[in-house]
Amino acid sequence: MKVIVQKFGGTSVATPALKKRIKEIVKATKEEGYAVVTVVSAMGRENDPYATDTFIKLVKNVNPDPSAQELDLIMSCGEMISGIILANYLTANGIKACFLTGEQAGIVTNSNFGDAHILYVNPQKVLDCLEAGLVPVVAGFQGVDEAGRVTTLGRGGSDTTASALGVALDADMIDIFTDVDGVMTADPRIVENARVLQSITYNEICQLARDGAKVIHPRAVEIAMQRNIPIRVRSTVNGTKGTLVSSQVSEIKDSIQMIRDNLITGITHTSNLAQIKIDISQMEGSKGIELKIFKSMALASISVDFINVQPSIIMYTVANDQAGKALEVLKNIGLDPAIELNCAKVAIVGAAMTGIPGVMAKVVEAMVENDIPILQSGDSYTNIWCLVKKEDMSKAVKALHDKFALGC
């Protein structure tokens, strides 16, 4: 049995016209000879009546600090409502379907409520539906722990559900349908000539997602990569092919050539960061201060990123809304840090940059030419990122997009 898993995001199931479009997509896929499994998110976005954020607000209006277990229960309702409606819509319009909760679909997780990780998948009920000629409509974003308690999978959880089912079913493809045409070279709201990428590697899309792109969750990509199952990021509305996510050893030769010919794949950004600097050059008794700093952050549940530890200075970033708390913690251990609020990270991503000289020079050149100060920088084998002031973020994204000719 050839299987395709198709995930539809919250905006893709929000209106009658979009439900009709989903039916057309499922029908066309079945006519191509595939068994189809659909995964759905909650309908709509923030403030819509059945969106996840709406359910959270309902609880927090009566209790600002609900238990994590009960919060997961109510957060799981959006996907169940969405899935039941879509399954019945498909059935009423000539495509026999059945609805399955995360538990019924065999998604078993750890007990980390609010951000659970999948331990294993037993897709027997999904297979039973497929054998009966039905389209299983699975509630994304949810599962159960081994004690049978409902859990949710955190941000991008429906993508994760789709990938986990794709791996468990040894699917031919995982389609992620969304409200954009595919993965783009930069945010089109910032860069007018941003274009859709025809293909991208698993590693590159993971890096883009970690650096701020929200088109797919990196955890979903990492799961699909375990079995080398390709992912397509596509528009629900447009009939375009979207972006193919696969390994560099994909059999799609044109896509491999395109990936290798492009030094940089895309530009991404993350805003609302605060940079913390601690000068330890003149500090007496500074031995072990690095441990003291980062242990104090961990004990205060403050997430740190973009870490530079040098003999004379320690730098890192925290979310803007955690900056005050971080400052207080550091002062309590006798430190007097400098802090730069309202920063943003801008990153270039590309698997082909590894070992190529001059990439950082071009990054710096783009910044200098546009009078953008670099507050901090770092790199890995697939990306180079710069910390800039938030007011310079859009200018920096455009400058880098132009410097590496990504709009061509």
C-alpha positions in Angstrom: 0.0 0.0 0.0 1.4 3.4 -1.0 0.7 6.0 1.7 0.8 9.8 1.8 0.3 11.6 5.0 -1.2 15.1 4.5 -1.3 17.6 7.3 -3.6 20.6 7.2 -2.8 23.6 9.4 -5.3 25.7 11.4 -6.0 28.2 8.6 -6.5 25.4 6.1 -9.6 24.0 7.9 -11.1 27.3 8.9 -13.7 28.0 6.2 -16.1 26.0 4.1 -14.2 27.0 0.9 -11.0 25.6 2.4 -12.7 22.4 3.5 -13.8 22.0 -0.1 -10.2 22.5 -1.2 -9.0 19.8 1.2 -11.6 17.4 -0.2 -10.3 18.1 -3.7 -6.7 17.5 -2.6 -7.5 14.2 -0.9 -9.6 13.0 -3.8 -6.8 13.9 -6.3 -4.2 12.1 -4.2 -6.4 9.0 -3.9 -6.9 9.0 -7.7 -3.1 8.9 -8.1 -3.2 5.5 -6.3 -2.3 6.5 -2.8 -3.9 5.7 0.5 -4.3 9.0 2.3 -3.9 9.8 6.0 -4.8 13.3 7.1 -3.7 15.2 10.2 -5.4 18.4 11.3 -4.7 21.3 13.6 -7.2 23.3 15.5 -9.3 25.6 13.4 -8.2 29.2 12.9 -5.7 31.3 14.9 -5.7 33.3 18.1 -9.1 34.6 19.1 -11.0 32.3 16.7 -13.6 30.4 18.7 -12.0 26.9 18.4 -8.3 27.9 18.3 -6.0 26.5 21.0 -5.2 29.9 22.4 -8.9 30.5 22.9 -9.2 27.3 25.1 -6.2 28.3 27.1 -7.8 31.7 27.8 -11.0 30.1 28.9 -9.2 28.2 31.6 -6.8 31.0 32.7 -9.8 33.4 33.0 -11.0 31.4 36.0 -7.6 30.1 37.2 -4.3 31.9 36.1 -2.3 28.8 37.1 -4.1 25.6 36.0 -2.3 22.2 36.2 -0.3 21.3 33.2 -2.2 18.0 32.9 -5.6 19.7 32.8 -4.3 22.4 30.4 -3.3 19.7 28.0 -6.8 18.2 28.2 -8.4 21.4 27.1 -5.7 22.3 24.5 -6.4 18.9 22.8 -10.0 19.8 22.2 -9.3 22.1 19.2 -7.9 19.3 17.1 -10.7 16.9 18.0 -13.3 19.4 17.0 -11.5 20.2 13.8 -10.9 16.5 12.9 -14.5 15.4 13.6 -15.8 18.2 11.4 -13.4 17.4 8.6 -14.0 13.6 8.7 -17.8 14.2 8.5 -17.4 16.8 5.7 -15.4 14.3 3.7 -17.9 11.5 4.3 -20.8 13.7 3.3 -19.0 14.7 0.1 -18.2 11.2 -1.2 -14.9 10.4 0.5 -15.5 7.9 3.4 -13.5 9.0 6.4 -13.1 8.2 10.1 -11.8 10.3 12.9 -9.1 9.2 15.3 -7.7 11.0 18.4 -4.0 11.0 19.0 -4.4 8.1 21.4 -6.5 6.1 18.9 -3.9 6.7 16.2 -1.3 5.2 18.6 0.7 8.3 19.5 2.4 7.4 22.8 4.5 10.1 24.5 6.5 10.9 27.7 4.7 12.7 30.5 6.1 16.2 29.8 2.7 18.0 29.7 2.7 20.9 27.3 5.8 19.8 25.3 5.7 16.0 25.3 8.0 14.0 23.0 6.8 10.9 21.2 8.2 7.6 22.5 6.6 5.3 19.9 3.7 5.0 17.5 1.4 2.0 17.2 -0.6 2.8 14.0 -2.8 -0.3 13.9 -6.1 1.6 14.0 -4.8 3.8 11.2 -4.0 0.8 9.2 -7.4 -0.8 10.0 -9.1 2.4 8.6 -6.9 2.3 5.4 -7.6 -1.4 4.9 -11.3 -0.6 5.1 -11.0 2.0 2.4 -11.4 4.9 4.7 -9.4 8.1 5.0 -8.2 8.4 8.7 -8.5 12.0 9.9 -6.1 12.2 12.9 -6.1 14.9 15.6 -2.6 16.4 15.5 -0.7 17.9 18.4 -1.8 15.3 20.9 -1.1 11.8 22.3 -1.2 10.0 25.6 1.5 9.0 28.0 2.0 5.4 29.1 -0.4 6.0 32.0 -3.1 6.9 29.4 -3.1 10.7 30.2 -3.6 13.1 27.4 -0.5 15.1 26.4 0.2 17.8 23.8 3.3 18.0 21.7 4.2 21.7 21.9 4.5 24.3 19.2 4.3 22.7 15.7 2.9 19.6 17.3 0.6 18.7 14.3 3.7 18.7 12.0 5.3 16.3 14.5 2.2 14.1 14.5 2.3 13.9 10.7 5.9 13.0 10.5 5.6 10.4 13.3 2.7 8.7 11.4 4.7 9.0 8.2 7.6 7.1 9.7 5.4 4.5 11.4 3.5 3.9 8.1 6.6 4.0 5.9 4.9 6.7 3.9 6.0 7.7 0.4 5.6 11.4 1.2 4.5 13.7 4.0 2.6 16.8 2.8 2.5 19.9 5.0 -0.3 22.1 3.7 -0.2 25.7 4.9 -1.2 29.2 3.9 2.1 29.9 2.1 3.3 28.6 -1.2 6.4 26.8 0.3 9.6 27.6 2.0 10.9 31.0 0.9 14.3 32.6 0.6 13.2 35.2 3.2 10.0 36.6 4.8 8.1 38.1 1.9 6.7 40.7 4.3 10.2 42.1 4.5 11.8 41.1 1.2 9.6 41.9 -1.8 11.6 39.6 -4.2 11.7 36.6 -1.9 11.0 33.5 -3.9 9.8 30.0 -3.2 12.6 27.3 -3.0 11.9 24.3 -5.1 13.9 22.1 -2.8 15.9 22.2 0.4 17.8 19.7 2.5 16.6 18.4 5.9 19.5 20.1 7.6 18.8 23.4 6.0 15.1 23.5 6.8 15.9 22.5 10.4 18.4 25.4 10.7 15.9 27.8 9.1 13.2 26.7 11.6 15.5 27.0 14.6 16.6 30.5 13.4 13.1 31.8 13.2 11.3 30.5 10.2 7.9 29.1 11.2 6.9 27.1 8.1 7.6 23.7 9.8 8.8 22.5 13.2 12.4 21.2 13.2 11.3 18.2 15.3 9.0 17.1 12.5 11.8 17.3 10.0 14.2 15.3 12.3 11.6 12.5 12.7 11.1 12.2 8.9 14.9 12.3 8.3 15.2 9.1 10.4 13.6 7.1 7.6 14.5 9.5 4.7 10.9 10.2 4.0 10.5 13.4 1.8 8.4 16.3 3.0 6.6 18.7 0.7 5.6 22.2 2.1 2.7 23.3 0.0 -0.2 25.8 -0.2 -3.7 24.5 0.5 -5.1 27.1 -1.9 -2.7 27.0 -4.8 -2.0 23.9 -6.9 1.8 24.6 -6.9 4.3 21.9 -6.1 5.7 23.8 -3.1 9.1 23.0 -1.6 10.5 19.5 -1.4 12.5 18.7 1.7 14.8 15.7 1.4 18.4 14.5 1.8 21.2 15.7 -0.5 21.3 12.2 -1.9 17.7 12.5 -3.2 17.1 10.9 -6.6 15.7 14.2 -7.8 18.8 15.3 -9.7 17.6 18.8 -10.7 16.9 19.6 -7.0 20.4 18.3 -6.0 22.0 20.5 -8.6 20.1 23.5 -7.5 21.0 23.0 -3.8 24.7 22.6 -4.5 24.8 25.6 -6.9 23.3 27.9 -4.3 25.8 28.9 -1.6 23.0 30.3 0.6 19.5 28.9 0.7 17.7 31.5 2.7 17.6 34.3 5.3 15.7 34.1 8.5 15.2 36.2 11.6 14.1 36.2 15.2 13.2 39.4 17.2 12.5 40.4 20.8 15.9 39.3 22.2 18.0 40.9 24.9 21.8 40.7 24.9 23.6 40.3 28.2 27.3 41.1 28.6 29.3 40.4 31.7 32.9 41.8 31.8 35.0 39.4 33.9 38.4 40.9 32.8 38.9 42.9 36.0 37.0 40.6 38.3 38.7 39.1 41.3 38.1 35.4 42.0 36.5 34.9 38.6 37.5 31.2 38.4 34.4 29.1 37.8 32.2 32.2 37.2 30.9 30.7 33.9 29.4 27.8 35.8 27.9 30.2 38.4 26.3 32.3 35.7 24.7 29.6 33.6 23.7 27.5 36.6 21.9 30.6 38.1 20.1 31.0 34.7 19.1 27.3 34.7 17.8 27.4 38.3 15.7 30.5 37.4 14.3 28.6 34.3 15.7 31.2 32.0 16.6 29.9 28.5 19.8 31.3 27.1 21.1 31.3 23.5 23.9 32.7 21.3 26.5 32.0 24.0 30.0 33.4 23.7 32.4 32.6 26.6 35.8 34.3 26.4 38.5 34.9 28.9 37.5 38.6 29.4 33.7 38.6 28.6 30.7 36.4 28.6 27.8 37.2 26.3 24.5 35.5 25.7 20.9 36.4 24.8 17.6 35.8 26.5 14.0 36.6 25.5 13.1 40.3 26.0 10.5 39.4 28.5 13.0 37.4 30.6 15.6 40.2 30.7 14.5 41.8 33.9 14.5 38.5 35.7 17.9 37.6 34.3 19.3 40.9 35.5 18.0 40.4 39.0 19.4 36.9 39.2 22.9 38.1 38.1 22.9 41.0 40.5 21.9 38.6 43.3 25.2 36.7 42.7 27.2 39.9 42.8 27.5 40.7 39.1 26.8 43.9 37.2 25.9 43.0 33.6 25.4 45.3 30.7 22.1 44.6 28.8 20.9 45.6 25.3 17.2 45.2 25.0 15.2 44.9 21.7 17.7 43.0 19.6 17.1 40.6 16.7 19.0 37.7 15.2 19.4 37.6 11.4 20.9 34.4 9.9 22.0 33.1 6.6 21.5 29.4 6.1 23.0 27.1 3.5 24.5 23.6 3.5 26.9 24.6 0.7 28.7 27.2 2.7 30.8 24.7 4.6 34.5 25.2 3.9 33.9 28.0 1.4 36.1 31.1 2.1 34.7 34.6 2.0 31.1 34.0 3.2 31.6 35.9 6.5 33.3 38.7 4.6 30.2 39.1 2.4 28.0 39.1 5.5 30.1 41.8 7.1 30.2 43.7 3.8 26.4 43.7 3.6 26.1 45.1 7.1 28.8 47.8 6.7 27.3 49.0 3.4 24.0 49.5 5.2 25.4 51.0 8.4 24.2 48.1 10.5 26.2 47.4 13.7 26.9 43.8 14.5 26.4 43.3 18.2 27.5 39.6 18.2 27.9 36.8 15.7 28.3 33.0 15.5 28.2 30.2 13.1 27.7 26.5 12.5 28.4 24.4 9.4 25.1 25.4 7.9 24.6 29.0 9.1 26.0 32.3 10.1 24.0 34.6 12.4 24.4 38.2 13.5 22.8 39.9 16.4 21.6 43.4 15.5 19.3 46.0 17.0 15.7 45.3 16.3 15.3 48.5 14.4 17.9 47.3 11.9 16.4 43.8 11.5 14.4 44.3 8.3 17.2 46.3 6.7 19.7 43.5 7.6 17.4 40.8 6.1 17.1 42.8 2.9 20.8 43.5 2.7 21.8 39.9 3.1 19.1 38.7 0.6 20.5 41.2 -2.0 24.2 40.4 -1.2 23.8 36.7 -1.8 21.5 37.3 -4.8 18.7 35.1 -3.5 15.9 36.9 -5.4 17.4 36.0 -8.8 
